């Protein structure tokens, strides 16, 4: 079974530029998460999708971050414009359903450096 | 609100020694708890999870954890460390807010020396 795929793996941009990340979850997984992991910290949720609907985006900085999950499969996360403090690893995860005990499977992440 | 505290940002053990990584939780509802491992430049991999079926949970690679409600703890142990266990370990609890996101601790880096 293929895992969660993410691209690109690494991205370096200047502040105020825009950037987009892509995630392809495990086939058949209804729930998709985007987490931000700042160096030295645990991952923090940005947004959760159930199929193509948003379940929780309370911690997404909506003035600069946006995300979509068209057709309930792939997802993209965009930052526009980027700030220095956005330097982090962006992790995508998926789970089969939306239960509180469901295992979340993580992709390898995209490491973003904002200069 | 749910939260997780991992005691000790860095733990060092010798190969063959006991591994003990500490995690305490705070939750207003019965918690569901997870331990994940992260190797350099990789995503997180589930080691084990507590879903209220049994308080002693066995996971992959010889790890286990015991849920202790009275101590609000979910410590991770392994009887004998191996060099390949060197990684970062995260304890997490499922949110009880709008969604089912995981709330992670800050992580503990495990070093294993020969």
gemmi code that builds the backbone of each chain (N, CA, C; Angstrom):
import gemmi

chains = {
    "A": [
        ("UNK", (0.862, -1.196, 0.000), (0.000, 0.000, 0.000), (0.892, 1.237, 0.000)),
        ("UNK", (0.662, 2.150, -0.950), (1.447, 3.371, -1.020), (1.093, 4.260, 0.160)),
        ("UNK", (2.112, 4.986, 0.644), (1.899, 5.887, 1.760), (1.428, 7.245, 1.305)),
        ("UNK", (1.468, 8.204, 2.225), (1.094, 9.579, 1.913), (2.253, 10.223, 1.157)),
        ("UNK", (1.937, 10.814, 0.023), (2.968, 11.442, -0.799), (2.886, 12.958, -0.666)),
        ("UNK", (4.038, 13.591, -0.599), (4.092, 15.047, -0.525), (5.162, 15.554, -1.472)),
        ("UNK", (4.915, 16.729, -2.042), (5.947, 17.393, -2.841), (5.748, 18.901, -2.771)),
        ("UNK", (6.833, 19.662, -2.927), (8.214, 19.177, -2.977), (8.701, 18.748, -1.603)),
        ("UNK", (9.856, 18.165, -1.515), (10.400, 17.794, -0.210), (11.084, 18.979, 0.452)),
        ("UNK", (11.647, 19.850, -0.348), (12.343, 21.022, 0.183), (11.985, 22.231, -0.680)),
        ("UNK", (11.907, 23.395, -0.011), (11.604, 24.637, -0.733), (12.249, 25.795, 0.013)),
        ("UNK", (12.964, 26.614, -0.738), (13.568, 27.824, -0.172), (13.010, 29.013, -0.941)),
        ("UNK", (12.464, 29.989, -0.222), (11.900, 31.180, -0.864), (12.291, 32.419, -0.073)),
        ("UNK", (12.108, 33.568, -0.692), (12.313, 34.833, -0.017), (11.002, 35.223, 0.667)),
        ("UNK", (11.118, 36.001, 1.730), (9.895, 36.476, 2.399), (9.078, 37.310, 1.415)),
        ("UNK", (7.790, 37.247, 1.601), (6.785, 37.896, 0.774), (6.495, 37.147, -0.539)),
        ("UNK", (7.258, 36.108, -0.819), (6.922, 35.279, -1.986), (5.803, 34.314, -1.604)),
        ("UNK", (5.258, 33.643, -2.606), (4.230, 32.648, -2.361), (4.785, 31.253, -2.621)),
        ("UNK", (4.136, 30.257, -2.011), (4.587, 28.871, -2.158), (3.381, 27.955, -2.014)),
        ("UNK", (3.459, 26.806, -2.663), (2.371, 25.830, -2.576), (2.942, 24.444, -2.346)),
        ("UNK", (2.235, 23.692, -1.523), (2.622, 22.312, -1.218), (1.491, 21.392, -1.661)),
        ("UNK", (1.872, 20.199, -2.048), (0.889, 19.233, -2.544), (0.928, 17.960, -1.706)),
        ("UNK", (-0.230, 17.361, -1.515), (-0.335, 16.118, -0.748), (-1.297, 15.159, -1.442)),
        ("UNK", (-0.878, 13.910, -1.536), (-1.739, 12.842, -2.035), (-1.900, 11.811, -0.935)),
        ("UNK", (-3.075, 11.689, -0.341), (-3.242, 10.775, 0.802), (-3.285, 9.315, 0.361)),
        ("UNK", (-3.325, 8.449, 1.334), (-3.482, 7.020, 1.055), (-4.849, 6.811, 0.388)),
        ("UNK", (-4.868, 5.975, -0.623), (-6.092, 5.735, -1.370), (-7.236, 5.291, -0.454)),
        ("UNK", (-8.374, 5.971, -0.595), (-9.552, 5.605, 0.186), (-9.672, 6.315, 1.521)),
        ("UNK", (-8.659, 7.061, 1.908), (-8.719, 7.774, 3.185), (-9.571, 9.027, 3.041)),
        ("UNK", (-10.581, 9.126, 3.900), (-11.524, 10.232, 3.806), (-11.028, 11.503, 4.488)),
        ("UNK", (-10.182, 11.319, 5.487), (-9.769, 12.464, 6.311), (-8.332, 12.851, 6.002)),
        ("UNK", (-8.096, 14.145, 5.838), (-6.762, 14.649, 5.521), (-6.437, 15.810, 6.440)),
        ("UNK", (-5.219, 15.817, 6.938), (-4.756, 16.858, 7.861), (-3.498, 17.525, 7.302)),
        ("UNK", (-3.358, 18.802, 7.572), (-2.098, 19.520, 7.391), (-1.621, 19.999, 8.762)),
        ("UNK", (-0.370, 19.663, 9.071), (0.252, 20.093, 10.318), (1.486, 20.940, 9.985)),
        ("UNK", (1.792, 21.868, 10.872), (3.027, 22.647, 10.798), (3.929, 22.232, 11.951)),
        ("UNK", (5.178, 21.885, 11.636), (6.127, 21.490, 12.677), (7.318, 22.443, 12.653)),
        ("UNK", (7.357, 23.325, 13.621), (8.470, 24.250, 13.773), (9.596, 23.533, 14.502)),
        ("UNK", (10.821, 23.854, 14.153), (11.986, 23.180, 14.716), (11.933, 23.156, 16.249)),
        ("UNK", (12.083, 21.975, 16.810), (12.102, 21.834, 18.260), (10.725, 21.696, 18.894)),
        ("UNK", (9.697, 21.626, 18.080), (8.329, 21.511, 18.598), (7.607, 20.330, 17.959)),
        ("UNK", (6.498, 19.967, 18.561), (5.658, 18.939, 17.961), (4.789, 19.549, 16.875)),
        ("UNK", (4.261, 18.715, 15.998), (3.379, 19.223, 14.938), (2.131, 19.888, 15.515)),
        ("UNK", (1.650, 20.901, 14.804), (0.440, 21.623, 15.205), (-0.510, 21.667, 14.018)),
        ("UNK", (-1.776, 21.343, 14.280), (-2.749, 21.294, 13.194), (-2.966, 22.658, 12.557)),
        ("UNK", (-2.995, 22.657, 11.208), (-3.409, 23.849, 10.473), (-4.859, 23.694, 10.008)),
        ("UNK", (-5.165, 22.539, 9.390), (-6.493, 22.346, 8.841), (-6.784, 20.859, 8.707)),
        ("UNK", (-8.066, 20.506, 8.909), (-8.532, 19.135, 8.735), (-9.670, 19.126, 7.731)),
        ("UNK", (-9.596, 18.181, 6.777), (-10.651, 17.969, 5.794), (-11.299, 16.608, 6.026)),
        ("UNK", (-12.594, 16.552, 5.817), (-13.306, 15.293, 5.726), (-13.886, 15.259, 4.326)),
        ("UNK", (-13.365, 14.330, 3.487), (-13.635, 14.355, 2.052), (-13.229, 15.736, 1.526)),
        ("UNK", (-14.095, 16.509, 0.928), (-13.648, 17.815, 0.450), (-14.190, 18.960, 1.301)),
        ("UNK", (-14.701, 18.653, 2.477), (-15.199, 19.682, 3.377), (-14.249, 19.950, 4.522)),
        ("UNK", (-14.214, 21.208, 4.977), (-13.337, 21.594, 6.085), (-14.003, 21.251, 7.415)),
        ("UNK", (-13.275, 20.536, 8.263), (-13.777, 20.178, 9.589), (-13.284, 21.163, 10.638)),
        ("UNK", (-11.999, 21.517, 10.545), (-11.399, 22.403, 11.543), (-10.291, 23.198, 10.879)),
        ("UNK", (-10.442, 24.503, 10.840), (-9.368, 25.381, 10.358), (-9.150, 26.522, 11.332)),
        ("UNK", (-9.444, 26.263, 12.588), (-9.380, 27.313, 13.601), (-7.966, 27.845, 13.833)),
        ("UNK", (-6.947, 27.039, 13.519), (-5.573, 27.472, 13.749), (-4.853, 27.850, 12.453)),
        ("UNK", (-5.573, 27.959, 11.381), (-4.989, 28.343, 10.094), (-4.943, 29.871, 9.998)),
        ("UNK", (-3.763, 30.451, 9.791), (-3.682, 31.923, 9.624), (-4.282, 32.317, 8.275)),
        ("UNK", (-5.540, 32.595, 8.278), (-6.270, 32.721, 7.028), (-5.914, 33.967, 6.219)),
        ("UNK", (-5.198, 34.903, 6.845), (-4.790, 36.067, 6.082), (-3.683, 35.732, 5.085)),
        ("UNK", (-3.001, 34.594, 5.304), (-1.904, 34.253, 4.403), (-1.908, 32.788, 3.951)),
        ("UNK", (-2.557, 31.946, 4.706), (-2.600, 30.516, 4.380), (-3.968, 30.155, 3.786)),
        ("UNK", (-3.936, 29.276, 2.789), (-5.175, 28.725, 2.250), (-4.940, 27.273, 1.884)),
        ("UNK", (-5.999, 26.496, 1.906), (-5.887, 25.080, 1.558), (-7.160, 24.629, 0.891)),
        ("UNK", (-7.020, 23.658, 0.018), (-8.189, 23.085, -0.627), (-7.971, 21.604, -0.866)),
        ("UNK", (-9.075, 20.910, -0.996), (-9.021, 19.480, -1.268), (-10.107, 19.185, -2.298)),
        ("UNK", (-9.765, 19.433, -3.528), (-10.710, 19.257, -4.610), (-11.011, 17.772, -4.811)),
        ("UNK", (-12.267, 17.452, -5.008), (-12.720, 16.084, -5.281), (-12.413, 15.129, -4.139)),
        ("UNK", (-12.051, 15.658, -2.978), (-11.858, 14.822, -1.808), (-10.671, 13.898, -1.860)),
        ("UNK", (-9.682, 14.216, -2.712), (-8.491, 13.344, -2.784), (-7.256, 14.180, -2.468)),
        ("UNK", (-6.581, 14.674, -3.516), (-5.377, 15.481, -3.309), (-5.706, 16.793, -2.615)),
        ("UNK", (-4.673, 17.360, -2.007), (-4.840, 18.648, -1.339), (-3.635, 19.529, -1.605)),
        ("UNK", (-3.862, 20.829, -1.631), (-2.777, 21.797, -1.730), (-2.888, 22.795, -0.586)),
        ("UNK", (-1.755, 23.189, -0.076), (-1.645, 24.206, 0.959), (-0.808, 25.342, 0.387)),
        ("UNK", (-1.309, 26.552, 0.492), (-0.614, 27.705, -0.078), (-0.331, 28.750, 0.995)),
        ("UNK", (0.818, 29.386, 0.863), (1.171, 30.501, 1.726), (1.462, 31.703, 0.829)),
        ("UNK", (0.750, 32.810, 1.109), (0.926, 33.997, 0.282), (0.512, 35.240, 1.056)),
        ("UNK", (1.433, 36.131, 1.415), (2.889, 36.046, 1.256), (3.550, 35.351, 2.448)),
        ("UNK", (4.691, 34.775, 2.213), (5.382, 34.060, 3.289), (6.119, 35.024, 4.208)),
        ("UNK", (6.208, 34.643, 5.476), (6.963, 35.374, 6.481), (8.095, 34.494, 6.988)),
        ("UNK", (9.060, 35.118, 7.630), (10.198, 34.362, 8.171), (9.736, 33.260, 9.124)),
        ("UNK", (8.705, 33.576, 9.925), (8.250, 32.617, 10.933), (7.509, 31.425, 10.335)),
        ("UNK", (7.305, 31.434, 9.016), (6.670, 30.280, 8.368), (7.669, 29.165, 8.073)),
        ("UNK", (8.942, 29.413, 8.339), (9.948, 28.372, 8.150), (9.618, 27.205, 9.077)),
        ("UNK", (9.396, 26.047, 8.484), (8.935, 24.883, 9.244), (8.854, 23.698, 8.302)),
        ("UNK", (8.514, 22.548, 8.866), (8.174, 21.377, 8.055), (6.657, 21.275, 8.024)),
        ("UNK", (6.112, 21.125, 6.849), (4.668, 21.002, 6.675), (4.345, 19.535, 6.388)),
        ("UNK", (3.608, 18.958, 7.305), (3.288, 17.538, 7.248), (1.841, 17.336, 6.839)),
        ("UNK", (1.646, 16.395, 5.950), (0.306, 15.985, 5.566), (0.062, 14.604, 6.162)),
        ("UNK", (-1.128, 14.383, 6.656), (-1.491, 13.082, 7.215), (-2.882, 12.707, 6.737)),
        ("UNK", (-3.151, 11.417, 6.695), (-4.498, 10.986, 6.332), (-4.926, 9.824, 7.225)),
        ("UNK", (-6.236, 9.686, 7.376), (-6.793, 8.558, 8.123), (-8.022, 8.054, 7.387)),
        ("UNK", (-8.348, 6.793, 7.635), (-9.426, 6.155, 6.902), (-10.764, 6.844, 7.170)),
        ("UNK", (-11.016, 7.093, 8.439), (-12.254, 7.763, 8.814), (-11.917, 8.957, 9.697)),
        ("UNK", (-12.909, 9.397, 10.473), (-12.706, 10.571, 11.317), (-12.879, 10.232, 12.786)),
        ("UNK", (-12.640, 8.987, 13.152), (-12.782, 8.617, 14.544), (-11.609, 9.102, 15.375)),
        ("UNK", (-11.844, 9.316, 16.671), (-10.791, 9.821, 17.550), (-9.708, 8.790, 17.803)),
        ("UNK", (-9.961, 7.538, 17.488), (-8.924, 6.526, 17.666), (-8.287, 6.106, 16.355)),
        ("UNK", (-8.715, 6.668, 15.248), (-8.167, 6.273, 13.951), (-6.700, 6.675, 13.843)),
        ("UNK", (-5.906, 5.795, 13.275), (-4.492, 6.073, 13.083), (-4.311, 7.096, 11.970)),
        ("UNK", (-3.500, 8.088, 12.228), (-3.128, 9.046, 11.196), (-1.776, 8.632, 10.613)),
        ("UNK", (-1.727, 8.563, 9.292), (-0.510, 8.194, 8.580), (0.099, 9.455, 7.979)),
        ("UNK", (1.375, 9.649, 8.264), (2.035, 10.886, 7.880), (2.904, 10.717, 6.640)),
        ("UNK", (2.936, 11.761, 5.840), (3.878, 11.826, 4.745), (5.237, 12.290, 5.228)),
        ("UNK", (6.228, 12.352, 4.325), (7.595, 12.724, 4.723), (7.757, 14.208, 5.014)),
        ("UNK", (6.796, 15.033, 4.607), (6.853, 16.456, 4.896), (7.555, 17.271, 3.826)),
        ("UNK", (7.264, 18.569, 3.857), (7.954, 19.547, 3.018), (8.656, 20.527, 3.948)),
        ("UNK", (9.975, 20.614, 3.806), (10.737, 21.549, 4.643), (10.822, 22.883, 3.938)),
        ("UNK", (10.206, 23.916, 4.528), (10.197, 25.267, 3.952), (11.166, 26.160, 4.705)),
        ("UNK", (12.024, 26.821, 3.953), (12.916, 27.833, 4.522), (12.581, 29.163, 3.879)),
        ("UNK", (12.259, 30.153, 4.723), (11.937, 31.492, 4.246), (13.081, 32.422, 4.625)),
        ("UNK", (13.701, 33.025, 3.616), (14.871, 33.887, 3.855), (14.500, 35.369, 3.814)),
    ],
    "B": [
        ("UNK", (-9.224, 22.028, 27.769), (-8.570, 21.664, 26.521), (-7.518, 20.591, 26.791)),
        ("UNK", (-7.317, 19.782, 25.781), (-6.329, 18.703, 25.913), (-4.910, 19.245, 25.805)),
        ("UNK", (-3.989, 18.590, 26.475), (-2.576, 18.917, 26.330), (-1.736, 17.718, 26.720)),
        ("UNK", (-0.496, 17.750, 26.269), (0.448, 16.680, 26.553), (1.770, 17.302, 26.953)),
        ("UNK", (2.396, 16.757, 27.988), (3.707, 17.226, 28.424), (4.690, 16.066, 28.401)),
        ("UNK", (5.764, 16.244, 27.680), (6.813, 15.232, 27.654), (7.970, 15.724, 28.519)),
        ("UNK", (8.301, 14.937, 29.520), (9.342, 15.317, 30.462), (10.694, 14.876, 29.943)),
        ("UNK", (11.578, 15.857, 29.746), (12.895, 15.538, 29.210), (12.921, 15.699, 27.711)),
        ("UNK", (13.614, 16.701, 27.229), (13.688, 16.897, 25.780), (14.724, 15.973, 25.152)),
        ("UNK", (15.626, 15.450, 25.998), (16.678, 14.588, 25.479), (16.978, 13.477, 26.497)),
        ("UNK", (16.924, 12.247, 26.035), (17.244, 11.091, 26.880), (18.371, 10.297, 26.212)),
        ("UNK", (19.365, 9.946, 27.002), (20.493, 9.161, 26.488), (20.587, 7.842, 27.239)),
        ("UNK", (20.724, 6.753, 26.506), (20.871, 5.433, 27.117), (21.968, 4.675, 26.395)),
        ("UNK", (22.450, 3.631, 27.033), (23.407, 2.740, 26.398), (22.659, 1.613, 25.691)),
        ("UNK", (23.257, 1.065, 24.686), (22.647, -0.060, 23.982), (22.406, -1.194, 24.974)),
        ("UNK", (21.203, -1.735, 24.947), (20.849, -2.809, 25.868), (20.188, -2.337, 27.150)),
        ("UNK", (20.216, -1.043, 27.406), (19.612, -0.497, 28.627), (18.123, -0.258, 28.425)),
        ("UNK", (17.433, -0.068, 29.552), (16.001, 0.235, 29.515), (15.760, 1.631, 28.947)),
        ("UNK", (14.756, 1.724, 28.099), (14.319, 3.017, 27.592), (13.033, 3.421, 28.307)),
        ("UNK", (12.994, 4.646, 28.838), (11.793, 5.182, 29.480), (11.613, 6.612, 29.015)),
        ("UNK", (10.540, 6.853, 28.285), (10.204, 8.198, 27.824), (8.875, 8.581, 28.467)),
        ("UNK", (8.873, 9.748, 29.114), (7.731, 10.120, 29.951), (6.744, 11.035, 29.230)),
        ("UNK", (5.470, 10.783, 29.474), (4.405, 11.588, 28.894), (3.282, 11.715, 29.912)),
        ("UNK", (2.886, 12.937, 30.185), (1.718, 13.200, 31.024), (0.697, 13.980, 30.213)),
        ("UNK", (-0.557, 13.697, 30.448), (-1.614, 14.331, 29.659), (-2.570, 15.092, 30.562)),
        ("UNK", (-3.294, 15.999, 29.940), (-4.389, 16.704, 30.600), (-5.578, 16.631, 29.654)),
        ("UNK", (-6.699, 16.144, 30.184), (-7.861, 15.984, 29.315), (-9.142, 16.075, 30.122)),
        ("UNK", (-10.129, 16.750, 29.572), (-11.420, 16.895, 30.244), (-12.353, 15.734, 29.919)),
        ("UNK", (-11.950, 14.905, 28.984), (-12.734, 13.731, 28.609), (-11.783, 12.537, 28.579)),
        ("UNK", (-12.306, 11.312, 28.608), (-11.406, 10.162, 28.502), (-10.494, 10.303, 27.295)),
        ("UNK", (-9.179, 10.213, 27.500), (-8.252, 10.500, 26.403), (-7.970, 9.296, 25.524)),
        ("UNK", (-7.634, 9.589, 24.280), (-7.041, 8.604, 23.398), (-5.613, 9.082, 23.134)),
        ("UNK", (-4.643, 8.209, 23.409), (-3.248, 8.619, 23.434), (-2.424, 7.835, 22.431)),
        ("UNK", (-1.421, 8.489, 21.890), (-0.588, 7.920, 20.839), (0.888, 8.201, 21.127)),
        ("UNK", (1.732, 7.297, 20.684), (3.159, 7.545, 20.589), (3.579, 7.377, 19.132)),
        ("UNK", (4.289, 8.412, 18.626), (4.836, 8.374, 17.276), (6.349, 8.509, 17.353)),
        ("UNK", (7.041, 7.954, 16.356), (8.488, 8.091, 16.241), (8.792, 8.801, 14.923)),
        ("UNK", (9.804, 9.668, 14.969), (10.204, 10.387, 13.762), (11.703, 10.239, 13.570)),
        ("UNK", (12.096, 9.612, 12.464), (13.499, 9.512, 12.092), (13.868, 10.725, 11.245)),
        ("UNK", (15.129, 11.084, 11.198), (15.550, 12.292, 10.466), (15.026, 12.312, 9.039)),
        ("UNK", (14.464, 13.448, 8.682), (13.961, 13.690, 7.326), (12.851, 12.727, 6.910)),
        ("UNK", (12.142, 12.198, 7.892), (11.008, 11.326, 7.592), (9.774, 11.822, 8.325)),
        ("UNK", (8.643, 11.303, 7.907), (7.403, 11.625, 8.598), (7.274, 10.836, 9.887)),
        ("UNK", (6.174, 11.028, 10.580), (5.939, 10.335, 11.832), (5.344, 8.957, 11.588)),
        ("UNK", (5.790, 8.006, 12.390), (5.309, 6.631, 12.281), (4.695, 6.221, 13.613)),
        ("UNK", (3.521, 5.634, 13.570), (2.844, 5.226, 14.796), (3.568, 4.065, 15.456)),
        ("UNK", (3.856, 4.232, 16.760), (4.417, 3.132, 17.560), (3.297, 2.337, 18.224)),
        ("UNK", (2.366, 3.046, 18.845), (1.263, 2.396, 19.542), (0.222, 3.446, 19.895)),
        ("UNK", (-0.969, 2.937, 20.281), (-2.024, 3.859, 20.691), (-2.895, 3.236, 21.773)),
        ("UNK", (-3.412, 4.074, 22.638), (-4.325, 3.667, 23.698), (-5.734, 4.104, 23.317)),
        ("UNK", (-6.632, 3.094, 23.244), (-8.005, 3.407, 22.852), (-9.005, 2.923, 23.884)),
        ("UNK", (-8.542, 2.736, 25.116), (-9.332, 2.333, 26.287), (-9.636, 0.845, 26.337)),
        ("UNK", (-9.138, 0.066, 25.394), (-9.390, -1.382, 25.418), (-8.548, -2.071, 26.486)),
        ("UNK", (-7.309, -1.651, 26.649), (-6.411, -2.252, 27.633), (-5.430, -1.184, 28.078)),
        ("UNK", (-5.078, -1.208, 29.354), (-4.190, -0.152, 29.863), (-2.737, -0.365, 29.470)),
        ("UNK", (-2.333, -1.620, 29.245), (-0.976, -1.898, 28.783), (-1.043, -2.139, 27.277)),
        ("UNK", (-0.377, -1.293, 26.547), (-0.452, -1.339, 25.090), (0.908, -1.730, 24.521)),
        ("UNK", (0.896, -2.719, 23.672), (2.140, -3.147, 23.022), (2.173, -2.602, 21.593)),
        ("UNK", (3.363, -2.152, 21.203), (3.487, -1.572, 19.878), (4.552, -2.267, 19.052)),
        ("UNK", (5.010, -1.551, 18.048), (6.020, -2.122, 17.164), (7.416, -1.962, 17.755)),
        ("UNK", (8.347, -2.737, 17.229), (9.768, -2.633, 17.599), (10.028, -2.859, 19.090)),
        ("UNK", (9.168, -3.592, 19.774), (9.379, -3.933, 21.170), (8.963, -2.869, 22.173)),
        ("UNK", (8.343, -1.796, 21.728), (7.896, -0.742, 22.633), (6.537, -1.079, 23.244)),
        ("UNK", (6.328, -0.578, 24.445), (5.027, -0.673, 25.077), (4.802, 0.555, 25.946)),
        ("UNK", (3.543, 0.806, 26.281), (3.200, 1.948, 27.124), (2.045, 1.549, 28.018)),
        ("UNK", (2.010, 2.131, 29.209), (0.952, 1.827, 30.160), (0.167, 3.090, 30.482)),
        ("UNK", (-1.141, 3.015, 30.314), (-2.029, 4.119, 30.655), (-2.343, 4.051, 32.141)),
        ("UNK", (-2.029, 5.143, 32.858), (-2.324, 5.217, 34.285), (-3.179, 6.459, 34.528)),
        ("UNK", (-4.469, 6.223, 34.725), (-5.396, 7.342, 34.890), (-5.086, 8.129, 36.145)),
        ("UNK", (-4.751, 7.438, 37.232), (-4.504, 8.112, 38.513), (-3.308, 9.045, 38.443)),
        ("UNK", (-2.370, 8.733, 37.561), (-1.164, 9.550, 37.414), (-1.216, 10.417, 36.148)),
        ("UNK", (-2.287, 10.318, 35.403), (-2.438, 10.987, 34.094), (-1.172, 10.820, 33.262)),
        ("UNK", (-0.708, 9.576, 33.181), (0.538, 9.319, 32.472), (0.369, 8.246, 31.404)),
        ("UNK", (1.260, 8.265, 30.441), (1.282, 7.269, 29.364), (2.743, 7.148, 28.934)),
        ("UNK", (3.576, 6.609, 29.820), (5.012, 6.520, 29.568), (5.344, 5.390, 28.595)),
        ("UNK", (6.338, 5.619, 27.770), (6.772, 4.649, 26.758), (8.021, 3.929, 27.264)),
        ("UNK", (8.047, 2.610, 27.127), (9.208, 1.853, 27.583), (9.617, 0.811, 26.555)),
        ("UNK", (10.892, 0.428, 26.658), (11.426, -0.680, 25.879), (12.507, -1.319, 26.742)),
        ("UNK", (12.471, -2.631, 26.953), (13.394, -3.264, 27.898), (14.864, -3.118, 27.529)),
        ("UNK", (15.156, -3.157, 26.225), (16.544, -3.168, 25.795), (16.711, -2.298, 24.558)),
        ("UNK", (17.455, -1.202, 24.710), (17.611, -0.253, 23.598), (18.530, -0.808, 22.522)),
        ("UNK", (18.192, -0.436, 21.301), (19.014, -0.788, 20.148), (19.450, 0.500, 19.472)),
        ("UNK", (20.586, 0.431, 18.805), (21.093, 1.642, 18.126), (20.047, 2.233, 17.181)),
        ("UNK", (19.276, 1.380, 16.562), (18.284, 1.851, 15.590), (17.104, 2.576, 16.238)),
        ("UNK", (17.043, 2.565, 17.573), (15.953, 3.277, 18.263), (16.216, 4.779, 18.372)),
        ("UNK", (17.418, 5.199, 18.049), (17.750, 6.623, 18.128), (16.873, 7.403, 17.158)),
        ("UNK", (16.069, 8.323, 17.713), (15.089, 9.076, 16.930), (14.413, 10.076, 17.853)),
        ("UNK", (13.428, 10.782, 17.307), (12.620, 11.674, 18.139), (11.254, 11.026, 18.346)),
        ("UNK", (10.774, 11.108, 19.573), (9.526, 10.457, 19.947), (8.519, 11.503, 20.412)),
        ("UNK", (7.295, 11.353, 19.909), (6.234, 12.296, 20.239), (5.063, 11.567, 20.873)),
        ("UNK", (4.583, 12.129, 21.965), (3.348, 11.685, 22.589), (2.230, 12.619, 22.124)),
        ("UNK", (1.039, 12.093, 21.904), (-0.059, 12.922, 21.403), (-1.383, 12.442, 21.968)),
        ("UNK", (-2.332, 13.370, 22.031), (-3.688, 13.068, 22.479), (-4.656, 13.605, 21.433)),
        ("UNK", (-5.753, 12.905, 21.222), (-6.730, 13.361, 20.240), (-7.507, 14.538, 20.792)),
        ("UNK", (-7.649, 15.555, 19.966), (-8.423, 16.725, 20.354), (-9.886, 16.352, 20.554)),
        ("UNK", (-10.550, 17.067, 21.456), (-11.995, 16.870, 21.617), (-12.757, 18.113, 21.139)),
        ("UNK", (-12.085, 18.905, 20.314), (-12.716, 20.095, 19.751), (-13.449, 19.719, 18.468)),
        ("UNK", (-13.482, 20.619, 17.505), (-14.287, 20.410, 16.301), (-13.885, 19.155, 15.543)),
        ("UNK", (-12.606, 18.934, 15.418), (-12.138, 17.805, 14.625), (-11.484, 16.733, 15.464)),
        ("UNK", (-10.653, 15.951, 14.823), (-9.974, 14.832, 15.490), (-8.471, 14.941, 15.349)),
        ("UNK", (-7.977, 16.167, 15.311), (-6.540, 16.368, 15.178), (-5.800, 15.853, 16.398)),
        ("UNK", (-4.531, 15.564, 16.216), (-3.680, 15.176, 17.328), (-3.021, 16.413, 17.920)),
        ("UNK", (-2.962, 16.446, 19.251), (-2.246, 17.493, 19.969), (-0.965, 16.859, 20.483)),
        ("UNK", (0.156, 17.360, 20.002), (1.444, 16.725, 20.272), (2.195, 17.412, 21.409)),
        ("UNK", (3.027, 16.626, 22.094), (4.011, 17.179, 22.983), (5.179, 17.721, 22.171)),
        ("UNK", (6.176, 18.257, 22.878), (7.306, 18.871, 22.189), (8.335, 17.862, 21.704)),
        ("UNK", (8.183, 16.634, 22.112), (9.074, 15.592, 21.639), (10.240, 15.331, 22.565)),
        ("UNK", (10.737, 14.097, 22.508), (11.934, 13.690, 23.247), (12.880, 13.022, 22.277)),
        ("UNK", (14.109, 13.522, 22.233), (15.121, 12.911, 21.375), (15.834, 11.816, 22.156)),
        ("UNK", (15.816, 10.624, 21.611), (16.479, 9.492, 22.237), (17.815, 9.240, 21.546)),
        ("UNK", (18.882, 9.240, 22.321), (20.209, 8.876, 21.818), (20.606, 7.541, 22.419)),
        ("UNK", (21.212, 6.676, 21.607), (21.647, 5.361, 22.063), (23.135, 5.223, 21.752)),
        ("UNK", (23.909, 4.953, 22.777), (25.352, 4.819, 22.594), (25.778, 3.361, 22.748)),
        ("UNK", (26.848, 3.026, 22.068), (27.317, 1.622, 22.118), (28.282, 1.397, 23.265)),
    ],
}
model = gemmi.Model(1)
for chain_id, residues in chains.items():
    chain = gemmi.Chain(chain_id)
    for i, (resn, *xyz) in enumerate(residues, 1):
        res = gemmi.Residue()
        res.name, res.seqid = resn, gemmi.SeqId(i, " ")
        for name, pos in zip(("N", "CA", "C"), xyz):
            atom = gemmi.Atom()
            atom.name, atom.element = name, gemmi.Element(name[0])
            atom.pos, atom.b_iso = gemmi.Position(*pos), 0.0
            res.add_atom(atom)
        chain.add_residue(res)
    model.add_chain(chain)
structure = gemmi.Structure()
structure.add_model(model)
structure.setup_entities()
